[in-house]
Amino acid sequence: MASTANAFTVGDYVVYPKHGVGRVVELQKEEIAGMQLELYVLRFEKERMTLRVPVNKVEAIGMRKLSSDKTLKQAMETLKGKPKVKRTMWSRRAQEYEAKINSGDLVSIAEVTRDLFRPEDQPEQSYSERQIFEAASSRLARELAAMEETDEATALGKILDVLREHAPQYYDTAENA
């Protein structure tokens, strides 16, 4: 188990489930409450946040390296799929969407992005729907950007292009049904 914990080195991009993509900027040793701790110092540029993660807690937290190309491909395919919108109360769906985003799983985040995407010719989203959509698409874009060594805006453009290209067919059939 300890072998995966030391798998991160300074400069690596990592995914912290609740905050998204960050970068390991330092490895620190600190004494806290009389115990020597090894800490990863993560920097999240978008949030202007620094986080210290004990090396021995990495697995429990679910911190991981960037997704594999296979997982990225799967996430991009997920964006092309038919949106799945449950007919449950919005508060319940919102909780499920938040849980998927905070899971740090790229494919789950892509599902939320796909399900909450609205083409320009569709009715407006509620404020909270829009917030969750932006959180999911931003999280997806940051990981895509880190993997493709580009910026978040370019990655987000790529994601929105895929959604715009594939979403109309699903909305047209819904109207004609």
Residue frames relative to the residue before (quaternion, step in Angstrom):
aa qw qx qy qz dx dy dz
M 1.0000 0.0000 0.0000 0.0000 0.00 0.00 0.00
A 0.6468 0.5310 -0.3230 0.4420 3.56 0.97 -0.77
S 0.5620 0.6260 -0.3872 0.3773 3.59 1.15 -0.53
T 0.6797 0.4554 -0.3116 0.4832 3.63 0.97 -0.71
A 0.5916 0.5908 -0.3694 0.4056 3.58 1.08 -0.64
N 0.7451 0.3735 -0.2194 0.5071 3.59 0.95 -0.82
A 0.4163 0.7309 -0.4508 0.2988 3.56 1.25 0.31
F 0.6579 0.4942 -0.3180 0.4710 3.60 1.20 -0.22
T 0.0954 -0.7803 0.6161 0.0503 3.54 -1.01 0.83
V 0.6707 -0.4790 0.3656 0.4325 3.54 -1.25 0.37
G 0.7487 0.3453 -0.2858 0.4885 3.56 -0.87 1.03
D 0.5561 0.6123 -0.3928 0.4019 3.60 1.22 -0.37
Y 0.3460 -0.6581 0.6166 0.2589 3.52 -1.23 0.59
V 0.0372 -0.7850 0.6184 0.0004 3.55 -1.00 0.85
V 0.3239 -0.7090 0.5840 0.2266 3.54 -1.29 0.36
Y 0.1312 -0.7448 0.6526 0.0461 3.52 -0.78 1.15
P 0.5227 -0.7145 0.3455 0.3112 3.61 -0.34 1.22
K 0.7539 0.4038 -0.2397 0.4594 3.62 0.79 -0.89
H 0.7824 0.3343 -0.1694 0.4974 3.61 1.16 -0.41
G 0.5293 -0.6521 0.4104 0.3552 3.60 1.18 -0.17
V 0.7975 -0.3106 0.2383 0.4590 3.52 -1.23 -0.64
G 0.0424 0.7646 -0.6403 0.0598 3.51 -0.93 1.04
R 0.3576 -0.7179 0.5506 0.2317 3.54 -1.30 0.07
V 0.4297 -0.6634 0.5434 0.2829 3.55 -1.01 0.83
V 0.1103 -0.8272 0.5497 0.0364 3.57 -0.53 1.17
E 0.8113 0.0095 0.0261 0.5840 3.57 1.21 -0.42
L 0.2327 -0.6938 0.6550 0.1883 3.52 -1.31 0.44
Q 0.0656 -0.8227 0.5646 -0.0033 3.59 -0.63 1.11
K 0.1883 -0.7042 0.6612 0.1776 3.51 -1.32 0.43
E 0.0356 0.8057 -0.5871 0.0699 3.55 -0.76 1.07
E 0.3225 -0.7063 0.5860 0.2320 3.52 -1.18 0.54
I 0.0348 0.7878 -0.6105 0.0736 3.55 -0.63 1.18
A 0.8383 -0.0568 -0.0280 0.5415 3.56 -0.72 1.15
G 0.7258 -0.4596 0.2352 0.4546 3.56 0.93 0.93
M 0.6499 0.4847 -0.3256 0.4865 3.61 1.26 0.09
Q 0.3969 -0.6868 0.5534 0.2540 3.54 -1.07 0.78
L 0.0353 -0.8049 0.5924 -0.0070 3.57 -0.74 1.05
E 0.2653 -0.7040 0.6325 0.1843 3.51 -1.17 0.72
L 0.0733 -0.8285 0.5550 -0.0130 3.55 -0.75 1.05
Y 0.3045 -0.6707 0.6369 0.2278 3.52 -1.21 0.65
V 0.1960 -0.7451 0.6235 0.1326 3.56 -0.93 0.87
L 0.1077 -0.8110 0.5750 0.0080 3.55 -0.54 1.26
R 0.1786 -0.7662 0.6099 0.0952 3.54 -1.08 0.77
F 0.1183 -0.7626 0.6344 0.0434 3.55 -0.85 1.06
E 0.3300 -0.7994 0.4708 0.1744 3.56 -0.15 1.31
K 0.6689 0.5278 -0.3228 0.4120 3.57 0.80 -1.00
E 0.7482 0.3679 -0.2109 0.5102 3.59 0.93 -0.86
R 0.3092 -0.7519 0.5048 0.2900 3.58 1.30 -0.22
M 0.4546 0.6811 -0.4238 0.3870 3.50 0.94 1.02
T 0.1595 -0.7431 0.6410 0.1072 3.54 -1.17 0.70
L 0.0822 -0.7981 0.5970 0.0001 3.53 -0.94 0.95
R 0.2029 -0.7581 0.6065 0.1278 3.57 -1.02 0.80
V 0.0750 -0.8101 0.5812 -0.0139 3.55 -0.67 1.15
P 0.4112 -0.6984 0.5223 0.2652 3.60 -0.70 1.03
V 0.5578 -0.6332 0.4277 0.3240 3.58 -0.90 0.97
N 0.7068 0.4732 -0.2789 0.4458 3.60 0.94 -0.84
K 0.6677 0.4848 -0.3051 0.4755 3.63 1.25 -0.08
V 0.3896 0.7645 -0.4515 0.2448 3.59 1.28 -0.18
E 0.7050 0.4664 -0.2752 0.4579 3.58 0.78 -1.00
A 0.6542 0.5234 -0.3139 0.4468 3.58 0.92 -0.90
I 0.6635 0.4955 -0.2904 0.4795 3.57 1.06 -0.78
G 0.4233 -0.7066 0.4642 0.3258 3.56 1.09 -0.71
M 0.3225 0.7443 -0.5167 0.2738 3.57 1.24 0.39
R 0.0216 0.8182 -0.5706 0.0676 3.57 -0.90 0.93
K 0.5909 -0.5205 0.4631 0.4067 3.50 -1.37 0.17
L 0.6794 -0.4402 0.3576 0.4656 3.58 -1.27 0.11
S 0.6232 -0.5663 0.3920 0.3704 3.55 -1.17 0.59
S 0.5521 -0.5895 0.4724 0.3529 3.53 -1.28 0.40
D 0.6582 -0.4871 0.3821 0.4284 3.59 -1.26 0.27
K 0.6170 0.5582 -0.3336 0.4433 3.56 1.08 -0.79
T 0.6709 0.4845 -0.2927 0.4791 3.59 0.93 -0.89
L 0.6265 0.5291 -0.3323 0.4660 3.58 1.03 -0.78
K 0.6376 0.5243 -0.3151 0.4683 3.57 0.97 -0.89
Q 0.6440 0.5270 -0.2999 0.4665 3.57 1.01 -0.92
A 0.6543 0.5093 -0.3054 0.4683 3.59 0.98 -0.86
M 0.6615 0.4963 -0.3068 0.4712 3.60 0.97 -0.85
E 0.6237 0.5170 -0.3309 0.4840 3.61 1.10 -0.68
T 0.6080 0.5634 -0.3401 0.4442 3.57 1.06 -0.79
L 0.6252 0.5512 -0.3321 0.4416 3.59 1.03 -0.80
K 0.6731 0.5119 -0.2871 0.4499 3.59 1.12 -0.68
G 0.5749 0.6404 -0.3566 0.3636 3.57 1.24 -0.39
K 0.6535 -0.5032 0.4004 0.3993 3.51 -1.38 0.10
P 0.4726 -0.6702 0.4845 0.3046 3.61 -0.82 0.93
K 0.2043 -0.7587 0.6084 0.1123 3.56 -0.99 0.88
V 0.0315 0.8000 -0.5961 0.0608 3.54 -0.41 1.20
K 0.2862 -0.7640 0.5592 0.1470 3.53 -0.54 1.22
R 0.4134 -0.7118 0.5158 0.2375 3.54 -1.14 0.61
T 0.3769 0.7034 -0.5142 0.3142 3.57 0.98 0.80
M 0.6986 -0.4440 0.3322 0.4521 3.55 -1.28 0.16
W 0.6057 -0.5933 0.3942 0.3545 3.54 -1.09 0.78
S 0.6387 0.5428 -0.3488 0.4191 3.63 0.89 -0.83
R 0.6476 0.5032 -0.3118 0.4797 3.60 1.03 -0.77
R 0.6640 0.4924 -0.3056 0.4725 3.59 0.91 -0.91
A 0.6279 0.5457 -0.3338 0.4433 3.57 0.99 -0.85
Q 0.6428 0.5132 -0.3183 0.4712 3.59 0.99 -0.82
E 0.6514 0.5091 -0.3133 0.4672 3.58 0.97 -0.85
Y 0.6466 0.5151 -0.3182 0.4641 3.58 0.97 -0.86
E 0.6509 0.5158 -0.3113 0.4620 3.59 0.93 -0.92
A 0.6447 0.5204 -0.3195 0.4599 3.59 0.98 -0.86
K 0.6483 0.5078 -0.3200 0.4683 3.59 0.98 -0.80
I 0.6468 0.5092 -0.3228 0.4671 3.59 0.95 -0.85
N 0.7256 0.4470 -0.2417 0.4640 3.59 0.88 -0.97
S 0.5129 0.6329 -0.4274 0.3920 3.60 1.25 -0.16
G 0.3707 -0.7404 0.4793 0.2909 3.56 1.17 -0.59
D 0.5110 0.6411 -0.4193 0.3898 3.61 1.29 -0.02
L 0.4619 -0.7332 0.4333 0.2477 3.56 -0.55 1.23
V 0.6676 0.4977 -0.3100 0.4588 3.60 0.92 -0.84
S 0.6386 0.5142 -0.3249 0.4714 3.62 1.00 -0.76
I 0.6381 0.5122 -0.3175 0.4792 3.58 1.03 -0.80
A 0.6318 0.5229 -0.3233 0.4721 3.59 1.05 -0.77
E 0.6127 0.5461 -0.3458 0.4547 3.61 1.06 -0.73
V 0.6573 0.4984 -0.3101 0.4727 3.59 0.90 -0.91
T 0.6404 0.5285 -0.3198 0.4564 3.57 0.95 -0.91
R 0.6713 0.4963 -0.2876 0.4694 3.58 0.90 -0.95
D 0.7081 0.4909 -0.2746 0.4269 3.58 0.80 -1.02
L 0.7497 0.3837 -0.2176 0.4933 3.60 1.07 -0.65
F 0.4621 0.6772 -0.4541 0.3489 3.61 1.25 -0.01
R 0.0652 -0.7782 0.6237 0.0347 3.57 -1.04 0.82
P 0.3908 -0.6923 0.5488 0.2583 3.61 -0.76 0.99
E 0.6789 -0.5238 0.3348 0.3905 3.58 -1.21 0.54
D 0.7149 0.4647 -0.2635 0.4511 3.61 1.03 -0.73
Q 0.5792 0.5745 -0.3751 0.4401 3.60 1.28 0.13
P 0.6634 -0.4987 0.3607 0.4255 3.61 -1.22 0.35
E 0.6199 -0.5688 0.4096 0.3527 3.55 -1.20 0.67
Q 0.4309 -0.6584 0.5479 0.2839 3.53 -1.23 0.55
S 0.5317 -0.5650 0.4961 0.3899 3.54 -1.25 0.32
Y 0.6866 -0.4842 0.3458 0.4178 3.54 -1.26 0.36
S 0.7011 0.4695 -0.2855 0.4545 3.60 0.83 -0.95
E 0.5964 0.5411 -0.3621 0.4695 3.62 1.11 -0.63
R 0.6568 0.5202 -0.2958 0.4588 3.54 0.94 -0.98
Q 0.6396 0.5327 -0.3221 0.4510 3.60 0.97 -0.88
I 0.6888 0.4697 -0.2849 0.4730 3.58 0.87 -0.95
F 0.6144 0.5376 -0.3437 0.4640 3.60 1.03 -0.77
E 0.6805 0.4894 -0.2905 0.4615 3.58 0.89 -0.94
A 0.6274 0.5273 -0.3362 0.4640 3.59 1.02 -0.74
A 0.6874 0.4798 -0.2820 0.4668 3.59 0.89 -0.95
S 0.6996 0.4660 -0.2925 0.4559 3.59 0.80 -0.96
S 0.6258 0.5284 -0.3354 0.4655 3.58 1.09 -0.67
R 0.6446 0.5167 -0.3157 0.4668 3.59 0.96 -0.88
L 0.6531 0.5043 -0.2994 0.4791 3.57 0.98 -0.89
A 0.6684 0.5151 -0.2935 0.4491 3.57 0.92 -0.94
R 0.6499 0.5228 -0.3297 0.4423 3.61 0.97 -0.79
E 0.6715 0.4691 -0.3137 0.4802 3.58 0.96 -0.77
L 0.6245 0.5313 -0.3293 0.4683 3.59 1.01 -0.81
A 0.6518 0.5237 -0.3048 0.4561 3.58 0.96 -0.91
A 0.6652 0.4945 -0.3045 0.4693 3.59 0.93 -0.89
M 0.6753 0.4982 -0.2981 0.4549 3.59 1.00 -0.82
E 0.7595 0.3587 -0.1940 0.5068 3.58 1.00 -0.82
E 0.3848 -0.7564 0.4472 0.2825 3.56 1.35 0.14
T 0.4817 0.5985 -0.4715 0.4329 3.51 0.79 1.14
D 0.5730 -0.5826 0.4128 0.4023 3.62 -1.15 -0.24
E 0.6943 -0.5017 0.3222 0.4030 3.56 -1.27 0.40
A 0.6413 0.5423 -0.3347 0.4273 3.61 0.94 -0.84
T 0.6477 0.5093 -0.3084 0.4754 3.60 0.99 -0.84
A 0.6642 0.5032 -0.2946 0.4678 3.57 0.95 -0.93
L 0.6465 0.5121 -0.3181 0.4676 3.59 0.98 -0.84
G 0.6157 0.5481 -0.3339 0.4572 3.57 1.05 -0.78
K 0.6432 0.5264 -0.3065 0.4639 3.55 1.00 -0.87
I 0.6549 0.5116 -0.2971 0.4703 3.58 0.97 -0.92
L 0.6827 0.4854 -0.2863 0.4651 3.59 0.88 -0.96
D 0.5996 0.5534 -0.3558 0.4557 3.60 1.09 -0.66
V 0.6475 0.5088 -0.3126 0.4735 3.58 0.95 -0.91
L 0.6680 0.5032 -0.2978 0.4602 3.59 0.90 -0.94
R 0.6726 0.5009 -0.3012 0.4538 3.61 0.88 -0.94
E 0.6544 0.5276 -0.3064 0.4468 3.55 1.06 -0.80
H 0.7946 0.3550 -0.1623 0.4649 3.59 0.88 -0.92
A 0.5996 0.6157 -0.3620 0.3610 3.61 1.07 -0.60
P 0.6240 0.5852 -0.3800 0.3518 3.67 0.78 -0.85
Q 0.6288 0.5532 -0.3528 0.4173 3.61 0.93 -0.78
Y 0.6813 0.4805 -0.2949 0.4670 3.59 1.06 -0.68
Y 0.6736 0.4843 -0.2990 0.4715 3.54 1.04 -0.72
D 0.6000 0.5574 -0.3569 0.4493 3.61 1.10 -0.66
T 0.6853 0.4823 -0.2919 0.4610 3.58 0.86 -0.97
A 0.6161 0.5451 -0.3490 0.4488 3.59 1.07 -0.64
E 0.6702 0.4955 -0.2949 0.4673 3.58 1.02 -0.81
N 0.7172 0.4594 -0.2493 0.4609 3.58 1.00 -0.83
A 0.5496 0.6458 -0.3909 0.3578 3.58 1.20 -0.28
